[in-house]
């Protein structure tokens, strides 16, 4: 049917454009939306959802943000900021209702990997031919880093599958290109995030993986001077960038200390930081976020907001580990590991960059969650049919 083809094309376009073009990925989502609306009208059905803890988790997450709006210093600003929260959640439900076959999930994964491969080749070109110090493909450095940490673990786990010699070689070359691209971003938070994702995979899949990773890191330190210079500043408290982040986190904590339950209000960090909470030692007056996912949530939505977000993330990992216990198919076990490692890496990257406040990365985060829940739904449906 036309609407199913439109949905499929939109999803593939979104996946292909995710690391290349904001406009392209948004067009893809727009096509999915149109296709889904046509489908719902034809079938005269409402949106589907899982009657599980996921719906409760999302509800609590949204309620926590709404409560922060009610107690905000400026409700108008907070209502506008709520759009950054609700839109990715709506995209989650759109993807969950649009993807009805696991074969389509596989295609989306392939085009995700193709997208970061194209972006990686361009960022390597930027480094060598344009001499850009922090090469980041088609996006700002931190945005590019968050996109990469969400998808790269899928590429890593793809290599755990039974592949032909040709596909194995192609996959390893792609992994090499994307890894080199990450080095050239000169983004320490991204490097630490990938380390966290690899450590997760090493624990739950292959203990040798972390050894190979550290060997590659040592080689990069020896062969790429810029990588060594940048990496050496990770724990340097005298580094200006590190100092500035620590000061922002302290300011965010001061907001939380003053308003521990509900925070200062959604989207209010940027408003109150220069007026009341900026520390004398800080250099930059205009800050949109606290550059830390935990501190930003605490500052704007308080302990209620952080509690709700923690509950949401915990449930996502609960679903993932439940799938790992029950699945026997090697491909899907590896895919689930890749998704969970990507989510963990995203959260680690969020400790130095508020990636939930970035439109592109927030949407991708919820798309990844939606794909995980699609796999969960389809596997549950299959088990129900077997029992019946």
Secondary structure, 3 states (H helix, E strand, C coil): CHHHHHHHHHHHHHHHHCCCCHHHHHHHHHHHHHHHHHHHHHHCCCCCCCCCHHHHHHHHHHHHHHHHHHCCCCHHHHHHHHHHHHHHHHHHHHHHHHCCCHHHHHHHHHHHHHHHHHHHHHHHHHHHHCCCCCCCCCCCHHHHHHHHHHHHHHHHHHCCCCCCHHHHHHHHHHHHHHHHHHHHCCCHHHHHHHHHHHHHHHHHCCCHHHHHHHHHHHHHHHHCHHHHHHHCCCCCCCCHHHHHHHHHHHHHHHHHHHCCCCCCCCCCHHHHHHHHHCCCCCCCCCCCCCCCHHHHHHHHHHHHHHHHHHHHHHHHHHHHHHHHHHCCCHHHHHHHHHHHHHHHHHHHHCCCCCHHHCHHHHHHHHHHHHHHHHHHHHHHHHHHHHHC
